[in-house]
Amino acid sequence: MQNPLIVSLEEAKELKSKGFNLPTEHYYLDREVPYGSSGLNKLDYGQKLNHNDYDDYIYSAPTKEVALKFLEESK
């Protein structure tokens, strides 16, 4: 189930294409991998990483508030 405060996978892909590089707790896997299932995932213990630095099927999933702030500042 999608968290209403977190961007969708499509929005996360668009943010990655625009250079989003802030650390987030949530991330999407856009395919099945040995260490996790596809869909929205969350790091444990409030950890944050820039997931967009990793493979092309991993996307940082910020809150909608953080995403909007990033888009406004990147104009």
VEXVEX-973927 format. One record per atom (N, C-alpha, C): residue number from 1; residue in one letter; atom name; x, y, z. Coordinates in steps of 0.1 Angstrom, whole numbers, plus 2048, in hexadecimal, padded with zeros to 3 digits. Example, Ala and Ser with C-alpha at 12.3 -4.5 7.8 and 13.67 -1.06 7.14 Angstrom:
2
    n  res  atom    X    Y    Z
    1    A     N  884  7C7  84E
    1    A    CA  87B  7D3  84E
    1    A     C  884  7DF  84E
    2    S     N  880  7EA  847
    2    S    CA  889  7F5  847
    2    S     C  881  800  84F
//
This chain:
75
    n  res  atom    X    Y    Z
    1    M     N  808  7F4  800
    1    M    CA  800  800  800
    1    M     C  809  80D  800
    2    Q     N  805  816  7F8
    2    Q    CA  80D  822  7F6
    2    Q     C  80B  82B  802
    3    N     N  816  830  808
    3    N    CA  815  83A  813
    3    N     C  812  848  80D
    4    P     N  807  84E  811
    4    P    CA  803  85B  80B
    4    P     C  80C  866  80D
    5    L     N  816  865  816
    5    L    CA  820  870  818
    5    L     C  82C  86E  80F
    6    I     N  82E  862  809
    6    I    CA  83A  85F  801
    6    I     C  836  860  7F2
    7    V     N  83F  865  7EA
    7    V    CA  83D  866  7DC
    7    V     C  83B  858  7D6
    8    S     N  834  857  7CA
    8    S    CA  832  84B  7C3
    8    S     C  83E  846  7BC
    9    L     N  83E  83A  7B7
    9    L    CA  84A  835  7B0
    9    L     C  84C  83E  7A3
   10    E     N  842  842  79C
   10    E    CA  844  84A  791
   10    E     C  84A  857  794
   11    E     N  845  85D  79F
   11    E    CA  84B  86A  7A4
   11    E     C  859  868  7A8
   12    A     N  85C  85D  7AF
   12    A    CA  86A  85A  7B3
   12    A     C  873  859  7A7
   13    K     N  86F  853  79C
   13    K    CA  877  852  790
   13    K     C  879  860  78A
   14    E     N  86F  868  78A
   14    E    CA  870  876  784
   14    E     C  87A  87E  78C
   15    L     N  879  87D  79A
   15    L    CA  882  884  7A2
   15    L     C  891  87F  7A0
   16    K     N  893  872  79E
   16    K    CA  8A0  86D  79B
   16    K     C  8A5  873  78E
   17    S     N  89D  874  784
   17    S    CA  8A1  87A  777
   17    S     C  8A4  889  778
   18    K     N  89F  88F  782
   18    K    CA  8A2  89E  785
   18    K     C  8AD  8A0  78E
   19    G     N  8B4  895  793
   19    G    CA  8C0  897  79B
   19    G     C  8BD  896  7AA
   20    F     N  8B2  891  7AE
   20    F    CA  8AF  890  7BD
   20    F     C  8BA  888  7C3
   21    N     N  8C0  88E  7CE
   21    N    CA  8CB  887  7D4
   21    N     C  8CB  888  7E3
   22    L     N  8C0  88A  7E9
   22    L    CA  8BF  88C  7F8
   22    L     C  8BD  87E  7FE
   23    P     N  8C2  87C  80A
   23    P    CA  8C0  86F  811
   23    P     C  8B1  86D  815
   24    T     N  8AC  861  813
   24    T    CA  89F  85E  817
   24    T     C  89E  851  81F
   25    E     N  894  84F  827
   25    E    CA  892  842  82E
   25    E     C  88B  838  824
   26    H     N  882  83D  81C
   26    H    CA  87B  834  813
   26    H     C  882  834  805
   27    Y     N  87F  829  7FE
   27    Y    CA  884  827  7F0
   27    Y     C  87C  81D  7E9
   28    Y     N  87C  81D  7DC
   28    Y    CA  875  814  7D4
   28    Y     C  87F  80A  7CD
   29    L     N  87C  7FE  7CC
   29    L    CA  882  7F4  7C4
   29    L     C  879  7F1  7B8
   30    D     N  87D  7F3  7AC
   30    D    CA  875  7F2  7A1
   30    D     C  876  7E4  79B
   31    R     N  87C  7DA  7A2
   31    R    CA  87C  7CC  79E
   31    R     C  880  7C4  7AA
   32    E     N  87D  7B7  7A9
   32    E    CA  881  7AE  7B4
   32    E     C  890  7AC  7B5
   33    V     N  896  7AD  7C1
   33    V    CA  8A4  7AA  7C3
   33    V     C  8A6  7A1  7CF
   34    P     N  8B1  79B  7D0
   34    P    CA  8B3  791  7DC
   34    P     C  8B2  798  7E9
   35    Y     N  8B5  7A4  7EB
   35    Y    CA  8B5  7AB  7F8
   35    Y     C  8A8  7B3  7FB
   36    G     N  89E  7B3  7F2
   36    G    CA  892  7BA  7F5
   36    G     C  887  7B8  7EA
   37    S     N  87B  7BB  7EE
   37    S    CA  870  7B9  7E4
   37    S     C  86E  7C6  7DD
   38    S     N  868  7C5  7D1
   38    S    CA  865  7D1  7CA
   38    S     C  85A  7D9  7D1
   39    G     N  859  7E6  7CE
   39    G    CA  850  7EF  7D4
   39    G     C  857  7F8  7DE
   40    L     N  84F  7FE  7E7
   40    L    CA  853  808  7F0
   40    L     C  85A  800  7FC
   41    N     N  866  804  800
   41    N    CA  86D  7FF  80B
   41    N     C  872  80A  814
   42    K     N  876  806  821
   42    K    CA  87A  810  82A
   42    K     C  886  80A  832
   43    L     N  890  813  834
   43    L    CA  89C  80F  83C
   43    L     C  898  80E  84A
   44    D     N  89F  807  852
   44    D    CA  89D  805  860
   44    D     C  8A3  810  868
   45    Y     N  89D  813  874
   45    Y    CA  8A2  81C  87E
   45    Y     C  8A4  82A  87A
   46    G     N  89C  82F  870
   46    G    CA  89D  83D  86C
   46    G     C  8A9  840  864
   47    Q     N  8B0  836  85F
   47    Q    CA  8BC  839  856
   47    Q     C  8B7  83F  849
   48    K     N  8C0  847  843
   48    K    CA  8BD  84D  837
   48    K     C  8C9  84C  82D
   49    L     N  8C6  849  820
   49    L    CA  8D0  849  816
   49    L     C  8CB  84F  809
   50    N     N  8D5  853  801
   50    N    CA  8D1  858  7F3
   50    N     C  8D0  84B  7EB
   51    H     N  8C5  845  7EA
   51    H    CA  8C3  839  7E2
   51    H     C  8C5  83B  7D3
   52    N     N  8C4  847  7CF
   52    N    CA  8C6  849  7C0
   52    N     C  8D4  848  7BC
   53    D     N  8DE  846  7C5
   53    D    CA  8EB  844  7C2
   53    D     C  8EE  835  7BE
   54    Y     N  8E4  82D  7C0
   54    Y    CA  8E6  81E  7BD
   54    Y     C  8E0  81B  7B0
   55    D     N  8DD  80E  7AE
   55    D    CA  8D8  809  7A1
   55    D     C  8CD  811  79B
   56    D     N  8CB  80F  78E
   56    D    CA  8C1  816  786
   56    D     C  8B3  811  78A
   57    Y     N  8B1  807  791
   57    Y    CA  8A3  803  795
   57    Y     C  8A0  806  7A4
   58    I     N  8A9  80E  7AA
   58    I    CA  8A6  813  7B8
   58    I     C  8A4  822  7B8
   59    Y     N  89A  826  7BF
   59    Y    CA  896  834  7BF
   59    Y     C  893  839  7CD
   60    S     N  899  844  7D0
   60    S    CA  896  84B  7DD
   60    S     C  887  84F  7DD
   61    A     N  881  84D  7E8
   61    A    CA  873  850  7E9
   61    A     C  871  85A  7F5
   62    P     N  872  867  7F2
   62    P    CA  871  871  7FD
   62    P     C  862  874  800
   63    T     N  860  87B  80A
   63    T    CA  852  880  80D
   63    T     C  84E  88A  802
   64    K     N  842  88C  800
   64    K    CA  83D  895  7F6
   64    K     C  842  8A3  7F9
   65    E     N  843  8A6  806
   65    E    CA  847  8B4  80A
   65    E     C  856  8B6  806
   66    V     N  85F  8AC  809
   66    V    CA  86D  8AD  805
   66    V     C  86E  8AE  7F6
   67    A     N  866  8A6  7EE
   67    A    CA  867  8A6  7E0
   67    A     C  863  8B4  7DA
   68    L     N  858  8BA  7E0
   68    L    CA  854  8C7  7DB
   68    L     C  85F  8D2  7DE
   69    K     N  865  8D1  7EA
   69    K    CA  870  8DA  7ED
   69    K     C  87B  8D9  7E4
   70    F     N  87F  8CC  7E1
   70    F    CA  88A  8CA  7D8
   70    F     C  887  8D0  7CA
   71    L     N  87B  8CD  7C5
   71    L    CA  877  8D2  7B8
   71    L     C  877  8E2  7B7
   72    E     N  872  8E8  7C2
   72    E    CA  872  8F7  7C3
   72    E     C  880  8FC  7C3
   73    E     N  889  8F6  7CB
   73    E    CA  897  8FB  7CC
   73    E     C  89F  8F8  7BF
   74    S     N  89B  8EE  7B8
   74    S    CA  8A4  8EA  7AC
   74    S     C  8A0  8F2  79F
   75    K     N  896  8FB  7A0
   75    K    CA  891  903  795
   75    K     C  89C  90E  792
//
